[in-house]
């Protein structure tokens, strides 16, 4: 039994909508697109290639614990670097 063109299109649209929801949930979780863009730029500029690759592997793993640990590490490094002088005023 083969799918009709409209069945394929509906599945593709559903997959795209799910991907969009996941992306928006991620941005919401990290504080928005601007915050993510800033954290990403920070990591690219300040992390070693090895650390950046480990982060990407954790994010691609699909393992919620690995993703959470990777995000916590990024947030900590980012916050420590970006906001450390604010507490010294």
BELDAMO-V785054 format. One record per backbone hydrogen bond with DSSP energy under -1.0 kcal/mol. CO is the residue of the C=O (numbers start at 1). NH is the residue of the N-H. E is the energy in kcal/mol with one decimal. If there is no record, write none. Layout:
co:nh:e
CO:NH:E
CO:NH:E
This chain:
co:nh:e
4:8:-2.0
5:9:-2.4
6:10:-2.4
7:11:-2.3
8:12:-2.4
9:13:-2.5
10:14:-2.4
11:15:-2.4
12:16:-2.4
13:17:-2.4
14:18:-2.2
15:19:-2.3
16:20:-2.3
17:21:-2.3
18:22:-2.5
19:23:-2.5
20:24:-2.6
21:25:-2.4
22:26:-2.3
23:27:-2.6
24:28:-2.4
25:29:-2.2
26:30:-1.8
27:32:-3.7
32:36:-2.3
33:37:-2.9
34:38:-2.2
35:39:-2.7
36:40:-2.9
37:41:-2.2
38:42:-2.3
39:43:-2.5
40:44:-2.5
41:45:-1.8
42:46:-2.4
43:47:-2.3
48:52:-2.5
49:53:-2.6
50:54:-2.3
51:55:-2.2
52:56:-2.4
53:57:-2.5
54:58:-2.3
55:59:-2.5
56:60:-2.1
63:67:-2.6
64:68:-2.7
65:69:-2.4
66:70:-2.5
67:71:-2.6
68:72:-2.5
69:73:-2.3
70:74:-2.2
71:75:-2.9
72:76:-2.6
73:77:-2.6
74:78:-2.9
75:79:-3.0
76:80:-2.7
77:81:-2.0
78:82:-3.2
79:83:-2.4
85:88:-1.1
86:89:-1.0
